[in-house]
Each structure stands twice: as structure tokens, then as C-alpha cells.
Amino acid sequence: MNVKTFKDLIVWQKAHKLTLEIYKATKIFPKEEKFGIVSQIRRSSSAIPTNIVEGFKRRTTRDYLHFINIADASLEETKYLLLLAHDLGYLKDKEYKELLCDYEEISRMIGVLEKSLKHRL
């Protein structure tokens, strides 16, 4: 596959989809969480595809890898916030498990990308 833009990256596509799913899921969270967990999980989830994009556009492999590492950290933060939302009763079991499956897939893909970039250094 010829990757011309960030939109061609499957890992970006999956991360973008996860972000959209989280935005949708958090619409029904309690109003008092608007500036709490809703804001935080939306920021952390949107940071995943955002950092993939920024890294993709960087001129050096080292810079690209740096932003992929940030995306990976944001992914882990998002995983915790999903757990918190579930434990607080804001996410039903089925929805939580589906989002965790998305997390697992993205985590594997980021790991493969990190490994590939490290081999280029």
C-alpha cells in the first residue's frame, strides 16, 4: 500500500474511529462530568490520531517515533479513563468491551509501527 497522506494509515483510521465512538458514548454521561471525565477522555482519545498525524508529517524518523510514543501514552490514558467510566456506571459492559477491543487493536498497530520506525534509526 502506498501511503501518501495520514488518512492512508490504517492505525490513524482506527484511532480516529475510536475517538468518534468515545465522543458519541460520552454524550450521555452526566452533565456534572462535562468538565471532568468527559473533557479528559475526549482530549486523551483525540490526542491519539492527532499525534499520529503530527509524527507522520515530521521530517525525521526520530521525530516520527517521538510522536508515536506520545500517541501510545494517550492511548493508555484513554484505556484507564474507559475503565473509570465503566466503574462509575457511565459505560455499559458491552460498550466498554467493544471500546477495549478497539484499544487492543490500536495498541498492537502502534507497537508494530514503533518497531518499524526503530529499525529505520
Buried (B, 14 or more C-beta within 10 A) or exposed (E): EEEEEBEEBEBBBBBBEBBEBBBEBBEEBEEEBEEEBBEBBBBBBBBBBBBBBBBBEBEEBEEBBBBBBBBBBBBBBBBEBBEBBBEEEBBEEEBBEBBBEBBEBBBEBBEEBBEEBEEEE
